[in-house]
Amino acid sequence: MFNCPNLTTDVYVNGEQVRQELIDKVWPRLRVLARSSPQDKYNLVKGIIDSRLNPNREVVAVTGDGTNDGPALKKADVGFAMVRPN
Protein backbone atom coordinates (compact mmCIF):
# COMPACT_ATOMS: atom_id res chain seq x y z
CA MET A 1 0.00 0.00 0.00
CA PHE A 2 2.22 2.85 1.25
CA ASN A 3 5.93 2.86 2.03
CA CYS A 4 5.41 4.34 5.49
CA PRO A 5 7.14 2.78 8.48
CA ASN A 6 4.15 3.47 10.74
CA LEU A 7 1.09 4.56 8.79
CA THR A 8 -1.08 4.91 11.88
CA THR A 9 1.03 7.43 13.81
CA ASP A 10 3.45 9.22 11.48
CA VAL A 11 3.08 11.33 8.34
CA TYR A 12 5.62 10.77 5.56
CA VAL A 13 6.17 12.41 2.19
CA ASN A 14 8.66 10.77 -0.16
CA GLY A 15 9.94 8.70 2.74
CA GLU A 16 10.63 11.75 4.90
CA GLN A 17 8.69 12.38 8.09
CA VAL A 18 6.68 15.63 8.02
CA ARG A 19 6.47 17.60 11.24
CA GLN A 20 3.03 18.54 12.48
CA GLU A 21 4.09 22.20 12.60
CA LEU A 22 4.53 22.19 8.81
CA ILE A 23 1.12 20.65 8.23
CA ASP A 24 -0.39 23.24 10.59
CA LYS A 25 1.01 26.04 8.41
CA VAL A 26 -0.77 24.72 5.31
CA TRP A 27 -4.11 23.19 6.20
CA PRO A 28 -5.93 26.23 7.68
CA ARG A 29 -5.79 27.97 4.28
CA LEU A 30 -6.47 24.84 2.22
CA ARG A 31 -10.03 24.43 0.96
CA VAL A 32 -9.79 21.73 -1.71
CA LEU A 33 -7.09 19.18 -2.46
CA ALA A 34 -7.73 17.99 -6.02
CA ARG A 35 -6.09 15.24 -8.07
CA SER A 36 -4.16 14.05 -5.03
CA SER A 37 -2.57 10.69 -4.37
CA PRO A 38 -4.01 8.34 -1.74
CA GLN A 39 -0.97 9.02 0.45
CA ASP A 40 -1.47 12.80 0.15
CA LYS A 41 -5.09 12.37 1.23
CA TYR A 42 -4.11 10.26 4.23
CA ASN A 43 -1.34 12.66 5.27
CA LEU A 44 -3.65 15.65 5.14
CA VAL A 45 -6.49 13.91 7.01
CA LYS A 46 -4.12 12.74 9.73
CA GLY A 47 -2.46 16.15 9.96
CA ILE A 48 -5.77 17.97 10.40
CA ILE A 49 -7.07 15.47 12.95
CA ASP A 50 -3.81 15.61 14.95
CA SER A 51 -3.61 19.41 14.82
CA ARG A 52 -3.91 21.40 18.03
CA LEU A 53 -4.35 24.82 16.39
CA ASN A 54 -8.01 25.09 17.39
CA PRO A 55 -9.50 24.19 20.77
CA ASN A 56 -12.13 22.10 18.96
CA ARG A 57 -10.98 19.43 16.54
CA GLU A 58 -11.89 19.99 12.90
CA VAL A 59 -14.31 17.63 11.17
CA VAL A 60 -12.58 16.10 8.14
CA ALA A 61 -14.37 14.75 5.05
CA VAL A 62 -12.71 12.85 2.20
CA THR A 63 -13.85 11.51 -1.15
CA GLY A 64 -12.18 8.60 -2.86
CA ASP A 65 -12.66 6.52 -5.96
CA GLY A 66 -10.50 3.48 -5.38
CA THR A 67 -9.34 0.93 -2.87
CA ASN A 68 -6.07 2.85 -2.36
CA ASP A 69 -8.10 5.65 -0.77
CA GLY A 70 -9.29 3.29 1.97
CA PRO A 71 -6.88 4.47 4.70
CA ALA A 72 -7.86 8.14 4.24
CA LEU A 73 -11.56 7.30 4.04
CA LYS A 74 -11.32 5.27 7.24
CA LYS A 75 -9.29 7.90 9.13
CA ALA A 76 -11.61 10.79 8.17
CA ASP A 77 -14.74 11.65 10.12
CA VAL A 78 -16.77 11.44 6.92
CA GLY A 79 -15.69 9.36 3.94
CA PHE A 80 -17.44 9.13 0.58
CA ALA A 81 -16.35 6.33 -1.73
CA MET A 82 -17.49 6.94 -5.28
CA VAL A 83 -17.81 4.00 -7.61
CA ARG A 84 -19.02 3.97 -11.19
CA PRO A 85 -21.35 1.02 -11.85
CA ASN A 86 -20.61 -1.16 -14.85
Order of alpha helices (4+ residues) and beta strands (2+ residues): beta-beta-alpha-alpha-beta-alpha-beta
